[in-house]
Amino acid sequence: MDDGERADESMPERASGSTWKLWLILEADRWVVATLFSAALWLGIVVIGVAHPTPVRDLLTAGDPVETLFQALVAGTVTAVTLVLTLSQLVLSQELGAVGDQRERMDGALSFRDRVADAVGTDVSPAEPSAFLRSLVRATRERAETVEAAVGDSLEADAGEVLDGYLASVIQDADATTDRLEGAAFGTFSVVRAALDYNYSWKLYAGHRILADHGEALPAEATEALESLVDTLELFGPAREHFKTLYFQWELSALSRVLLLTAIPALVVAVSTLAFFDPQRVAGTVLGVDTALLVLATTVTLSLVPFSLLLAYILRIVTVTKRTLSIGPFILRETDRDADVDWD
């Protein structure tokens, strides 16, 4: 099992789509993504208005399309912001509870931290999320090196090739993930991104298969180190899920804040346009485009800024959720299964 046979490790390598699209969905600043959505909306309105066979001024002055549109925008903005804030509060309300529930949560967290401390060989596990994950990943590298040193040349060619490729994969990706986690601050996407890039599910599955197929041929010290490596990988799964949950709550709090900040300006634009904008009184053109159409496109875009921000935040949340549906040695993506070693 050489590097070319193992499953792709980083998330861009495992993704079937283009890298720039993955960057836009996951890594780009949410305000930048929302701005791109708004620009696409503005451009779409202008292009459709220019391309329509009926002059745009005739369309805007026939009946009351502007009034109808902005009445809907005002009602929709109020409803959408209220709904999102309500849902966010429901999610965040999970942090509230009786003292017994809070004590149980704390006992679970302390117990898990003690297990991680034992696994990484320290008295106290790190407190910062990035350092916590980094210590687990570094421990997998150390276990892999221990297995490598204990095995030596004692295995047959086929078994040795499988194990060498697996250990090289663990060491290589542990180094890459450790570098990504270095200095990453929680609250930014960098911690979650590094955890997503570390393809622990495949490593856990492959480790179990090697123990099952070649465990008897391994020296006792190598078997013990490989079992320790698998145990450490099993700890990485719940740690990643815990920090992912905390990140989602962080993102929902940020989303609630930006919606509150942008909802009032958006409503001011929508209500002002509804009350004061008269296409018949807006004359002239800009680069051949009717000024009334430009005003309409701009006011509609500004009125929908909260919706653009909502799309930008939710797009990243649902994408991360999709890519972390499973926990443990389950490989859901077709690219991972195709790249896996054929042990069956």
RODOKE-775163 format. One line per field, with one value per residue (C-alpha): residue in three letters; x, y, z. Coordinates in nm, 4 decimals. Layout:
residues N
residuo c(ALA|...)
east c(X|...)
north c(Y|...)
up c(Z|...)
This chain:
residues 344
residuo c(MET|ASP|ASP|GLY|GLU|ARG|ALA|ASP|GLU|SER|MET|PRO|GLU|ARG|ALA|SER|GLY|SER|THR|TRP|LYS|LEU|TRP|LEU|ILE|LEU|GLU|ALA|ASP|ARG|TRP|VAL|VAL|ALA|THR|LEU|PHE|SER|ALA|ALA|LEU|TRP|LEU|GLY|ILE|VAL|VAL|ILE|GLY|VAL|ALA|HIS|PRO|THR|PRO|VAL|ARG|ASP|LEU|LEU|THR|ALA|GLY|ASP|PRO|VAL|GLU|THR|LEU|PHE|GLN|ALA|LEU|VAL|ALA|GLY|THR|VAL|THR|ALA|VAL|THR|LEU|VAL|LEU|THR|LEU|SER|GLN|LEU|VAL|LEU|SER|GLN|GLU|LEU|GLY|ALA|VAL|GLY|ASP|GLN|ARG|GLU|ARG|MET|ASP|GLY|ALA|LEU|SER|PHE|ARG|ASP|ARG|VAL|ALA|ASP|ALA|VAL|GLY|THR|ASP|VAL|SER|PRO|ALA|GLU|PRO|SER|ALA|PHE|LEU|ARG|SER|LEU|VAL|ARG|ALA|THR|ARG|GLU|ARG|ALA|GLU|THR|VAL|GLU|ALA|ALA|VAL|GLY|ASP|SER|LEU|GLU|ALA|ASP|ALA|GLY|GLU|VAL|LEU|ASP|GLY|TYR|LEU|ALA|SER|VAL|ILE|GLN|ASP|ALA|ASP|ALA|THR|THR|ASP|ARG|LEU|GLU|GLY|ALA|ALA|PHE|GLY|THR|PHE|SER|VAL|VAL|ARG|ALA|ALA|LEU|ASP|TYR|ASN|TYR|SER|TRP|LYS|LEU|TYR|ALA|GLY|HIS|ARG|ILE|LEU|ALA|ASP|HIS|GLY|GLU|ALA|LEU|PRO|ALA|GLU|ALA|THR|GLU|ALA|LEU|GLU|SER|LEU|VAL|ASP|THR|LEU|GLU|LEU|PHE|GLY|PRO|ALA|ARG|GLU|HIS|PHE|LYS|THR|LEU|TYR|PHE|GLN|TRP|GLU|LEU|SER|ALA|LEU|SER|ARG|VAL|LEU|LEU|LEU|THR|ALA|ILE|PRO|ALA|LEU|VAL|VAL|ALA|VAL|SER|THR|LEU|ALA|PHE|PHE|ASP|PRO|GLN|ARG|VAL|ALA|GLY|THR|VAL|LEU|GLY|VAL|ASP|THR|ALA|LEU|LEU|VAL|LEU|ALA|THR|THR|VAL|THR|LEU|SER|LEU|VAL|PRO|PHE|SER|LEU|LEU|LEU|ALA|TYR|ILE|LEU|ARG|ILE|VAL|THR|VAL|THR|LYS|ARG|THR|LEU|SER|ILE|GLY|PRO|PHE|ILE|LEU|ARG|GLU|THR|ASP|ARG|ASP|ALA|ASP|VAL|ASP|TRP|ASP)
east c(0.0000|0.2029|0.1035|-0.0715|-0.2945|-0.4142|-0.7195|-0.6727|-0.5923|-0.6650|-1.0176|-0.9433|-0.7945|-1.1034|-1.3457|-1.4952|-1.5491|-1.3010|-1.0612|-1.1668|-1.5296|-1.4318|-1.2280|-1.5223|-1.7682|-1.5492|-1.2491|-1.3350|-1.4500|-1.8283|-1.8620|-1.6673|-1.8955|-2.2050|-2.0667|-2.0213|-2.3804|-2.5020|-2.2959|-2.4402|-2.7914|-2.7322|-2.5775|-2.8560|-3.1256|-2.9454|-2.8780|-3.2367|-3.3671|-3.1452|-3.2180|-3.5948|-3.7670|-3.9924|-3.8198|-3.7520|-3.9161|-4.2412|-4.2208|-4.1570|-4.4354|-4.7060|-4.9114|-4.7211|-4.4473|-4.2021|-4.4490|-4.5446|-4.1814|-4.0669|-4.3715|-4.2723|-3.9089|-4.0017|-4.2245|-3.9730|-3.6803|-3.8679|-3.9901|-3.6553|-3.4557|-3.7079|-3.7057|-3.3266|-3.2813|-3.5418|-3.3716|-3.0330|-3.1640|-3.3085|-2.9682|-2.7851|-3.0383|-2.8760|-2.6063|-2.8642|-2.9548|-2.9851|-2.6742|-2.6906|-2.6849|-2.3960|-2.2061|-2.2604|-2.1296|-1.8255|-1.7533|-1.7705|-1.5346|-1.2851|-1.2967|-1.2279|-0.9433|-0.7875|-0.8066|-0.6403|-0.3701|-0.2926|-0.2886|-0.0483|0.1682|0.1179|-0.0124|-0.2687|-0.4066|-0.3836|-0.6637|-0.6720|-0.8626|-0.5828|-0.3207|-0.5545|-0.6021|-0.2345|-0.1325|-0.3549|-0.2229|0.1357|0.0696|-0.0429|0.2865|0.4850|0.2910|0.3493|0.7222|0.7228|0.5515|0.7959|1.0964|0.9569|0.8717|1.1946|1.2260|1.0421|0.7338|0.6841|0.6990|0.3232|0.2443|0.5464|0.4427|0.0912|0.2165|0.4924|0.2488|0.0025|0.2638|0.4060|0.0565|0.0012|0.3356|0.3042|-0.0454|0.0240|0.3043|0.0796|-0.2084|0.0218|0.1505|-0.2054|-0.3054|0.0000|-0.1234|-0.4831|-0.7284|-1.0697|-1.3522|-1.1861|-1.2440|-0.8782|-0.9140|-1.2140|-1.0528|-0.7407|-0.9555|-1.1475|-0.8254|-0.7052|-0.8676|-0.8765|-1.1685|-0.9574|-0.6605|-0.8790|-1.0319|-0.6942|-0.5414|-0.8136|-0.7723|-0.3943|-0.4391|-0.6977|-0.5030|-0.1419|-0.1590|-0.0243|0.2801|0.3739|0.6166|0.4475|0.5894|0.4669|0.1208|0.0946|0.2067|-0.0335|-0.3222|-0.2196|-0.2219|-0.5735|-0.6877|-0.5488|-0.7282|-1.0504|-1.0035|-0.9590|-1.3136|-1.5110|-1.2627|-1.3256|-1.7024|-1.6930|-1.4982|-1.7147|-2.0252|-1.8686|-1.7748|-2.1318|-2.2591|-1.9949|-2.1016|-2.4703|-2.3942|-2.1967|-2.4797|-2.7351|-2.5157|-2.4590|-2.8276|-2.9171|-2.6574|-2.7733|-3.1493|-3.2223|-3.0235|-3.1856|-3.5306|-3.4479|-3.3535|-3.6635|-3.9072|-3.7484|-3.7676|-4.1286|-4.2199|-4.0086|-3.8913|-4.0857|-3.9398|-4.1125|-3.9098|-3.5738|-3.4446|-3.1302|-2.8982|-2.5578|-2.3479|-2.6656|-2.8508|-3.1647|-3.0943|-3.4239|-3.3094|-2.9782|-3.1557|-3.3942|-3.1140|-2.9125|-3.1990|-3.3131|-2.9567|-2.9118|-3.2475|-3.1383|-2.7980|-2.9208|-3.0316|-2.6924|-2.5183|-2.7543|-2.6663|-2.2934|-2.2967|-2.5394|-2.3544|-2.0397|-2.2261|-2.4160|-2.1007|-1.9052|-2.2010|-2.2141|-1.8419|-1.8568|-2.1744|-1.9972|-1.7811|-1.5332|-1.4202|-1.7041|-1.6134|-1.9132|-1.7579|-1.7180|-1.3722|-1.2465|-1.3817|-1.2374|-0.8946|-0.8954|-0.6901|-0.8767|-0.8629|-1.1948)
north c(0.0000|0.2955|0.6604|0.6295|0.3468|0.5019|0.7199|1.0878|1.2652|1.6380|1.7583|1.9152|1.5835|1.3955|1.6467|1.5774|1.9454|2.2156|2.3549|2.7181|2.6273|2.4484|2.7520|2.9821|2.7649|2.6932|2.9200|3.2598|3.5334|3.5203|3.8917|3.8361|3.5464|3.7534|4.0386|3.8013|3.6799|4.0394|4.1327|3.8357|3.9424|4.3027|4.1988|3.9507|4.2146|4.4615|4.2052|4.0814|4.4384|4.5336|4.2124|4.2301|4.3206|4.5742|4.8959|4.8761|5.2127|5.0855|4.7780|4.9799|5.2311|4.9859|4.9266|4.9163|4.6487|4.8455|4.8844|4.5182|4.4073|4.6128|4.5295|4.1663|4.2458|4.4270|4.1414|3.8775|4.0442|4.0735|3.7141|3.5661|3.7490|3.6567|3.2912|3.2647|3.4302|3.1985|2.8887|3.0147|3.0653|2.7143|2.5721|2.7891|2.7047|2.3618|2.5340|2.6058|2.3432|2.2470|2.2242|1.8438|1.8444|2.0883|1.8771|1.5670|1.7496|1.8670|1.5176|1.3813|1.6509|1.5941|1.2170|1.2557|1.4993|1.2457|0.9755|1.2063|1.2982|0.9290|0.8714|1.1566|1.0900|1.4146|1.4951|1.7442|1.7628|2.1028|2.3525|2.5240|2.3362|2.3604|2.2417|1.9655|1.8268|1.8805|1.6680|1.3823|1.4009|1.4184|1.1106|0.9147|1.0034|0.8835|0.5551|0.5028|0.5572|0.3086|0.0478|0.1168|0.0704|-0.2454|-0.4199|-0.3673|-0.6298|-0.9061|-0.9148|-1.0827|-0.8624|-0.8181|-0.7555|-0.5293|-0.3236|-0.2761|-0.1754|0.0514|0.2382|0.2782|0.4067|0.6450|0.7791|0.8374|1.0108|1.2283|1.3479|1.3957|1.6357|1.8242|1.8508|1.9589|2.2419|2.3513|2.3524|2.5511|2.8906|2.8301|3.0208|2.8827|3.0907|3.0904|2.8091|2.7044|2.4621|2.2837|2.2846|2.1125|1.8540|1.7921|1.7484|1.4753|1.1660|0.9685|0.7471|0.5774|0.5461|0.3889|0.1438|0.0534|0.0069|-0.2381|-0.4307|-0.4602|-0.5884|-0.8397|-0.9612|-0.9365|-0.9010|-1.2503|-1.1854|-0.8650|-0.8587|-0.8092|-0.4579|-0.3585|-0.5002|-0.3070|0.0159|-0.0354|-0.0962|0.2210|0.4074|0.2843|0.3848|0.7345|0.7642|0.6635|0.9586|1.1989|1.1310|1.2538|1.5394|1.6588|1.6285|1.8213|2.1124|2.1044|2.1424|2.4303|2.5922|2.5631|2.7357|3.0055|3.0509|3.0688|3.3355|3.5306|3.4859|3.6189|3.9215|4.0107|3.9654|4.2076|4.4534|4.4397|4.3928|4.7532|4.9151|4.6710|4.7610|5.1328|5.0885|4.8800|5.1094|5.4249|5.2818|5.1800|5.5261|5.7585|5.5839|5.6806|5.5406|5.8145|6.0802|5.9122|6.0149|5.9514|5.6598|5.5414|5.3691|5.3088|5.1516|5.3229|5.4926|5.3665|5.0088|5.0749|5.2293|4.9350|4.6774|4.8568|4.8960|4.5355|4.4119|4.6207|4.5051|4.1432|4.1772|3.9841|3.7023|3.6990|3.6742|3.3964|3.2013|3.2555|3.1264|2.8381|2.7212|2.6589|2.4984|2.2500|2.1689|2.0867|1.8827|1.6830|1.6061|1.4929|1.2856|0.9719|0.9158|0.6322|0.3939|0.4728|0.6045|0.7631|0.9394|0.7430|0.8929|0.7495|0.4012|0.3939|0.4984|0.2491|-0.0647|-0.3718|-0.5933|-0.7659)
up c(0.0000|-0.1224|-0.1124|-0.4446|-0.3183|0.0027|0.0332|-0.0463|0.2779|0.2671|0.2068|-0.1353|-0.2461|-0.1274|-0.2769|-0.6153|-0.6978|-0.7869|-0.5291|-0.5795|-0.5116|-0.1926|-0.0877|-0.1563|0.0366|0.3370|0.3790|0.2356|0.4733|0.5066|0.4271|0.1056|0.0097|0.0909|-0.1194|-0.4125|-0.3727|-0.3638|-0.6698|-0.8603|-0.7613|-0.8696|-1.1984|-1.2673|-1.2208|-1.4457|-1.7196|-1.7225|-1.7258|-2.0189|-2.2118|-2.1684|-2.4971|-2.3230|-2.2107|-1.8389|-1.7711|-1.9202|-1.6988|-1.3836|-1.4470|-1.5548|-1.2423|-0.9129|-0.9446|-0.7290|-0.4416|-0.4573|-0.4660|-0.1702|0.0387|-0.0028|0.0800|0.4004|0.5154|0.4077|0.5837|0.9120|0.8911|0.7896|1.0567|1.3255|1.2195|1.2048|1.5424|1.6929|1.5545|1.6710|2.0202|2.0221|1.9322|2.1814|2.4532|2.4729|2.6771|2.9468|3.2045|3.5671|3.7817|3.7706|3.3910|3.3859|3.6373|3.4253|3.1186|3.3103|3.4436|3.0896|2.9622|3.2451|3.1939|2.8240|2.8891|3.1282|2.8599|2.6102|2.8618|2.9119|2.5356|2.4611|2.7645|2.9580|3.3035|3.1713|2.8185|2.6461|2.7054|2.3655|2.0921|1.8365|2.0859|2.2058|1.8548|1.7752|2.0736|1.9541|1.5994|1.7216|1.9379|1.6322|1.4639|1.7651|1.7773|1.4054|1.4498|1.7379|1.5204|1.2395|1.4672|1.6276|1.3019|1.1154|0.8412|1.0260|0.8003|0.4671|0.1575|0.1087|0.4748|0.5105|0.2110|0.3488|0.6934|0.5615|0.3401|0.6260|0.8690|0.6085|0.5526|0.9245|0.9695|0.6589|0.7340|1.1036|1.0069|0.7645|1.0125|1.2943|1.0766|0.9918|1.3596|1.4693|1.5894|1.4740|1.6910|1.7798|1.6358|1.2976|1.0526|1.0574|1.3509|1.2021|0.8569|0.9884|1.1675|0.8442|0.6482|0.8846|0.7355|1.0587|0.9479|0.6815|0.9182|1.1848|0.9388|0.7897|1.1348|1.2357|0.9110|0.9533|1.3093|1.1900|0.8850|1.0011|1.3792|1.4456|1.2301|1.4133|1.7048|2.0423|2.0815|1.7340|1.8011|2.1250|1.9570|1.6665|1.9081|2.0907|1.7574|1.6842|2.0350|1.9819|1.6468|1.8238|2.0596|1.7677|1.6410|1.9443|1.9926|1.6368|1.6796|2.0064|1.8609|1.5485|1.7675|1.9560|1.6255|1.4964|1.8093|1.7588|1.3959|1.4853|1.7427|1.4814|1.2313|1.4785|1.5422|1.1777|1.0974|1.3732|1.2457|0.8846|0.9256|1.0274|0.7399|0.4981|0.6269|0.6044|0.2372|0.1611|0.3412|0.1953|-0.1556|-0.0997|0.0257|-0.1908|-0.5093|-0.8218|-1.1466|-1.3479|-1.1672|-1.2263|-1.5684|-1.7673|-1.8301|-1.7099|-1.9774|-2.1707|-1.8774|-1.7495|-1.4162|-1.2734|-1.3341|-1.1590|-0.8612|-0.8434|-0.8628|-0.5959|-0.3504|-0.3954|-0.3396|-0.0254|0.1068|0.0660|0.2352|0.5445|0.3159|0.1417|0.4786|0.5832|0.2687|0.3240|0.6825|0.6328|0.3211|0.5235|0.8136|0.5965|0.3962|0.7121|0.8380|0.5154|0.5321|0.8969|0.8975|1.0159|1.3205|1.3437|1.0673|0.8254|0.4805|0.3091|0.0129|-0.3102|-0.3715|-0.0431|-0.1119|-0.4622|-0.3377|-0.0526|-0.0552|-0.1763|0.1321|0.0571)
